[in-house]
């Protein structure tokens, strides 16, 4: 036991200690294993993105659901998938380990996509195809039950796959050596490359087949891909390094909160803190800080009987180590920016649902024989994001380096501010375009507007730029704010923010629908026909939410951000605390990986 009581103002001071690790078997791990993992991941992402990108269109055209019902299904399903990722991370870290979690997740996803394929191929599992909107046969309860069972299995599968795929690949390399670190960097590059290829194939070829050829064939292709993905993963099982589960940091955080509450009457001054020597798995140590001092009571040794003969706590729910306390403080320190992220993700979600509904009711023809599938519009956001990252990394930074003789990057604060402003502009543009689309359709008395889908391209591009600036910067902040042994927590927090954004978005949709549809007024949302709604008014509401988020961020959350300095390091500002956390080179690596996580989610 060691008494620790410092007045350091450092928020994230790390003491790197060389802890010996167990040797890696020569025949396991490395590229011999990773080729199977990358193959598995490529086919799994092709399968999942083929469904995610076109689910809105499938529910509208095959289940005759109203627009508001479809939006609720898609957003609640996305939110549930992200919540499942948190559960999957906990189960993986505590009980199953990453290999078995990935395997069970792949099997659940396979059963889920197979169920979706059956709903497309067996007409008894869905209502009759509707040709006279809005007078369509509604799906029966048991038909929706089969649909939701398939989506539920896909959410369970996502919960096993998302938190473990990259981490399991990283487990195959020994990062204690220069060679291992280089191989890990190459793994991230190849992972990102194969993910992008799978995404492009899913958003172009598979989505086109689903929309213009056959939904059955369009779902059978990702089903076969997911089956092939699972087979590839199993073929490489004898080559993997499978690390044993070491327990979840979330359990430790719960223990800190309970222990601090149980000792709320204890005065910490003048008493010893429980700070044991580092274990073999701890190569990073956090130094005690002055923020959230109430939590320090969880580590106060109030009675020597709280320790056993080996110096370990008799009850982990009454006495925790300072390391457990400081990990929780790290998590609490990112919450203000986390709230900003939730509001940003709410705006981003609009184009995946209502944006697609707008596209459906426009003129999608190119020439006389080709119609653009609505699901293709998501490519615009991805292209806009990719173009900006290329301009930023390959033109802006080299040019400013040439002019100023030093590397100049946009700070996180600047990028998030720009991103929030772009999100507001995106909603304003979407509202103006929707008013024009609706007006032209009503003048002709038709379901589809003669307006070209091309007028919707700016709002999808602005959504992608919002993601490129704000969303990527926020995920980067989550990753850099946490010590290295808590990076999985950063991913979990990110998925939780996506999930909450989905649920809040669905809640806003239902509130707006209920408030605006009473007393015979024209509802802003709902029904099968956007022409009978006022979607443009709803977009103005979301724009107002973005404006409130901009004010909140500038006056409060921005104080908790990382700010770039001219010496190439970054500093974490947490109230009164400042500490160096990473080099600018790390920031570049995080940029690519975080953009990928956003697309994968």
N, C-alpha and C positions, 0 to 999 in steps of 0.2 A: 504494500500500500504506500501511496505517496501523497503528501499533502500538496495540493496545487491551488494557488490563489494569486493570480496575476492581474494587473490592471492594463494589460495590453489592449490597444484600440484596434488591433488587427482583426478583420472579419474572417479571414481565411488563411492564417499563417500555417504553413505546412512544414513539418519536420520529416524530411525524407530519411528513412533508415533502411539500410541494406539488410533485409531479412532473408535468410536462406529459404529457397523453395525446393520442393521435391523434384527430382529429375524427371524429365519427360522421356517416355519410352521412345527409342529411336525409330521404331516402325510405325508409330502413331502420330497423327497430327500433320501439320504442314500442308503443302499443296496437294499431297496425296489425298487428304481428307477434303480440302476446300473445293476441289473440282466437283465432288458430289453435292456439297452444300450449295454452291453457286448454281449447279444444274437444277437442284430441287427448288431453289428460290426463284429462278427464272420462270419455270413452268407454273409455279404456284402464283406468282404475281400476274402472269398472263391470264390465268384462270380467274383470279379474284377481280382484277381490273376490268375484265370483259363483262362482269356482272355489275359491278359498282357503277361504271360509267353509263350504263344504259338501263338501269333498274326503273327509273322514272318512266321512260318510254314503254317498258314492258308492262308495268302496272296499268298505265293508261289504256294501252291498246288491247290488252288481253283480259283485264279484270274489270274494265268499264268503271273504274273508281273516279270519284271527283278529284279535282286538283288539290283541294285542301287535305283530303284523306291521303292522297299519294305523298304529299309533302310531309305529313305526320309520320307515315310508315317509314319513309326514307330517313328522316332525321332521327326518329327513335331507334331505328335499326343501326344507323351509324353510331349513335350515342351508346347503345348497348354493346356494340362491338368494341368500342374504346374502353368502356367500363370493364368488359371481359378481359381486356389486355392487362388491367391492373390486377385482376384476380389471377390471371395466368402467370404474371410476374411473381406474385406471392407464392403460388403453388410450386413454381419452378425453383425459386430460391429456398423454399422451406422443405419441400417433400420430394418432388419427382426429379429434379435436375432438368437441364435444358434439352437433352436428347429425348427423353420420354415425353416431355411437354410438347416438343415440336412434333413428335410422332403422333401423339393423341390428337393434337390440333389439326394435323394434316388429315387424319381419318375423319374427324368431325366435319371438316370443310368438304371433303370428298362426298360424304353422305348428304351434306347440305346442297351442294351444287347438283348432285344426282337427283335430289328431290325437286329442285327447280327445273331440271331438264324434263322430269316426268310431268310437271304441271304444264309445260309447253307442248309436250308430245301427246298427252292423253287429254282429249277435249272435255271429258267428263269432270276433270279436276278444276275446271274454270268455267265461267259463264259463256253463253253463246257470243260469238264475235258480233260486235255492234257496227252497223253501217248508218244508223240514223240517230246521231247525237242530237239532243241529250237524252233521248228516250231509249235507254239501253237496259238490258237485263242485269240486275245486280248479282254479285256473287253470293252464294249461300254460305252460311256460317262454317260448315265443315270444309268448304273449298278454301276459305280464308285460313282455316286451321291448318290445312296442308301447306299452304303458302308460308304461313308464319313459322311452321315447324322447320321448313327448309331454311328460312332466314335465321331462325334461332340456332340451328346447327352451324351455319356459317359464322355467326357471332362467336359461338363457343370455339370454333376453329381459329378464328382471328385472335381470340384471347390466348391461345397456345402458341401461335406462330409469331405474331408481331413483336412481343417483348423478347423473344429468344433467337430470332434468325441471325441478326448481325452479331449478337453476343456469342452465340455458339460458334460462328465462324472465327471470331477473334480468339476464342479459347484454343484454337488449333495451333497458335503461334506462341513462341516463348519470347515475350516482350522484354525479358531481362537481357537479351542480347541485341546487338546492332542488326544482325541478320534478321532476327524475328521482328523487330520494329519495322524494318524495310518491307518484309513480306506482308505485315499487317497493313501497311499503307497501300501496297499493291492490291491486297484483297479488297479494301474499300473502293479503290478505283474500278476494279473488275465488277464488283457488286453493283456499283452505280451504273456502269456501262450496260450490264445485262438487264438491270431493272428498266433502264430507259428503252432498250430494244423491245422488251416485253410490253412496256406501256404503249409504245407506238403501234405495235402489232395489234394489241387489244383495242385501242381507240380507233384504228382504221379498219383493218381487215375483218376482225371478229364483229365489231359493231355494225359494219356494213352488211355482213351476212345476216345478223339478227334482224336488222331493220328492213332489208330489201329482198332477202332470199327466204329464210326460214328461222323462226325463233327456236325450233327444235334443234336444227343443225347448229345454230349460233350458241346454244347452251351445251350441246353435245361436245363441241370442240374444247371448251374450257374444262368439261368433266374429264375428258381423256387426258388433257394436259395435267390436271391435278392428280389423276391416277398414276400417270407417268412420273410426276414429281415425287410421289410417295415411294414408288418403286426405286427410283434413283437414290433417294435418301436412305432406304434400307440396304441397298447394295453396298453402300460405303460404311455400314455400321462397324465393321471390324477395323476400320482405319481411324475412327474418331477418338479424340481425347475427351472423355466425359468426366467433368469435374463434379464432385459430390455437392449436393445442396448444403449451404452453410448457414441457412436461416435468413429471414427477411428483415431488412432494415425497418420496415413498417411496424413489425412487432416491437422492435426496440423503441420506436417513437411512441407507440401506445403506452409502453411501460414508463417512459419518461413523464408523460402527461399524468398518468395515474399516480406515480410516485410523488411528483411535485404537488399534486392536489392533496395527497395524504399527509404531506409535511408542510402544508401552507402556513401553519402557526410557528414553525421553527425559524429561528434567526440564523442565517448562514455565516455571519461574521464570527471569526475566531474559531471556526470548526473545520475539521479535516474533510477533504473531498476524496471520494473514491476514484482513483485514477491508476488502474493497474498497469503493469508493464505490457508493451505491445505483444500481441500474439504473432505466430508465424504468418498469418494471413493479413496482418496490418502492416503495410509499408508506408502509410501516410498517417500522420498524427495531427489533430486539430488542437490549437491552443485555446484556452478558455478566454471568452470574450465578455464584454460588459453589457451586451444587449440581451433582452428577454431574461433579466436576472431571476425572475420568479422560477424559471425552469432549473436554475442551479441547485435548488433545494432537493431535487431528485437525486443528486450526487452527494449530499451531505451525510456524513456518518454520524447520526444522532446517538447511536448506541453501538458499542463494540460487538454486541451480540448479533448485530445485523450481518456480521461476517462469520463464516465457518472457520474451521481449523486451517484450511488452505488459503484463507484470505479472500474467499469468493462470497458474493451475496447469498444469504439463505433464501431470500425472496426477491426475485428480479423485478417484481411489481412494487417494491418499496425502496430499493436502493439500486441506482443505475450508475454507470461510469460517466465520467466527464465527456468521454468520446461520444457516448450515446446522446448526451445532452446537446453537444455542439452540432451533431448531425441534424437534430431536430431544428436547431437555430438556423442552420443553413437553409433548410426547407422553408421556414417561416419568413426568412429574408427575401425570398423571391415572390411571395404572395401578392404584393402590390402590382408588380409587372404581370403576374399571372392573370389578374383580373382584366387588365388591358388586353391581354391575349384573347380572353374569352369573347370580349366585344368584337375584336377583329375577326375572329373565326365565325361569329354570327353573320357578319357581312359577307364573308367568303362563301358561306353556305347558300346564299340566295341564288347564285348563278347555277349551282348544281341542281336546283329544284325549279324555282319559278323562272329562271333564265331558260331552262330547257322547255318549259311550258310555253314560253313566248315563241321560241323557235318553231314549235309544232304548228302554231297558228300564223305563220308567215309564208311567203313564197320561197320555197327551198330549192327551186329548180335552177339548174345550170344547163343551159341548152334545152333541147326538147325531150331528152330521154333520161336525164340524171337528176335525182333529188338528193340533197345532202342529208344524211342521217343526223337527227338532232344531237345524238351522242358525240358527234365529231366536234361540236362547238367547244368541248372541254380541251381540245387540242390547242385552241387559241390561247387559253390561259397558260398552258404549258409552254407554248412557243414564246409568248411574251416574257415569261419568267426566265426562260433559257437565254433569250436575246439580251435581257438586262444583265444577267450574270456574266455573259460573254463580254459585253461592253464594259462592265465594271472591272472585271479581272484582267482583260486583255487590252483595253484601250484607256480607260480612266486612270487606273493605278499606274501603268507605265508612263503615261503622259504627265501626270502630276509628279512622278518620281524624276522625270527628265527636267521638269521646270523648277521644282523646289529642291532637288538633290536629296530628297528623302521620301520614304514611303508614306503616302497620305491616304487614309481610308476614311470613309464616312463613319462617324461614331454610331453606336447603337441608338443613342437618343435621336440623332438626325434621321436614321433609317426608319425608326418606328414612327416618328412624326410625319415623315413623308408618306409612309404606308397608310397611316390613319387618314390623312388628307386625300389620298388616292381612293380609299374605301368610301369616303363621303362623296367624292366626285363620281365614283362608279355608280352609286345609288341614284344620284341626280341625273346622270346620263340615262340610266335604265328607266327612270320615271318619265323623262321627256320622250324617249323612244317608244315606250309603252303607250303613252297618250296618242302619239302619231299612229302606231299600229292599230290600236283599238278604234280610233276615229275613222281610219280608212276602211276597216272591216265593217263597221256599222253603216257607213255610207252605201256600201254595196249589199248590205244585208247578208253577208257570207260568214262562215265559220273562220276561214283563213283570210288573212289580210293580203292584198296584192303587194304590200311592202316587202322588199327583198330582205332575206335573213341577214344580208351583209350589213344592214344598219345596226344589228345587234353585236357585231364584232367588237366595237369599242368597249362596251361594258364587260365583255369577257376578257379582253386584253387588260383593262384596268383592274379586274379581279386578280389576274395573274401577277400584275405589277405590285398590287397590294400584298400578295403573298411573298413576292421576291424581296420587298423592302421590310415590311413589318413582321410577318409571320416567321420568316427565316431568322430575322434578328432576335426575335423572342425565344425561339428554340435554341439559338446559339447562346443566348444569355443563360437559359436553363442549364445547358451543358457545361458552360465555363464557370458558372457560379458554384457548382457542386465539386467537392474533391473527387479525385479519380475513382475512389471506391464507392461513390454514390452516383455514378453516371446513369445507372439503370433507374434510379429514382427520378432523374431529370426526364427520362423518356416516359416514365409513368405519369409524372406531373403534366407533361405535354399531352398525353392521351386523355388524361382526366379533363384538361381544359377543352379539348375537342368535344368530349362527351357532354360536358355541361353546356357548351355552346349549342350542340344539337338539341338538347332538352329545352333550353331557354328559347331557342328559335322556334321550336314546336309550340311552346307555351304562348309566345307572342302571336304566332299565327292564329291560334285558337281564341285568344282574347280579342284580337282585332276582328275576327270573324263574328264573334258573339256580340261585341259592342256595336258593330256597324250593320248587322242584319236584322235588328229588331224594328218594329213598327212599319214594316213594309218597305224600308229603305233599300237601295241597291247596295248589297254587301261588297266590301272591298275585296274579299276573298271567298272562295267556295264555288261549288258547282263544276260542271264539265267544260264550261265555255268562259274564257277570260274576257270575252267581249261583254259579258253580263256583270263583270266585276269592275273594281277600280284598283287594279294592281299598282298603278302609278302612285296613288295615295299611300299605299303600304310602303313602297320604296322610300317615300319622303319620311315616313316614320323611322325606318332603319337608318336613313341619312342623319336624322336628328339624334338617334342613339350614337352614331359615329361621332357627331359633334360633341356630345356629352363625354364620350370616351377621350376625345382630344383634350378637353379641358381637364378631366381627371388625370390624364397622363402628364400633362405639362405642369400642373400645380402640385402633384403628389408622387405618382409612381416613378417619374423620371429620376427622382433623387436616389433610387435604388438600382440604377443602371450602371453598366460598365462604360467608362469613357476612355477613348484612345488618347495616348500621349505621344509626343513626337519621338520618344525613344524607342518606339515599337512595342511597348508593353501596354497592358490594359489594367485598369484599376477597378475594383469592385467598391462602389459607394453604398454603404448601408447605414443610413442615419449619420452617425458620427464616426463610422469605421471605414478605413480604406486599406486595401491590401493588394499587392500584385498577384495576379492569378495565372496568366498565360502569356505566351509570345504571339506575335501577329501571325506567324506561320501556322500555329494551331488554329487560328481564326479561319484561315483559308480552308483547312481540311474540314472544319465543322460546317462551313457554308455549304459545301457539296452534300454532305451527309444529311444535314437538317432539311435541305430542300427535298431530298429523296424521301425522308420520313413524312413530310407533309403530303407528298403525292401518294405514298403508300397507305396513309390513314384515310 
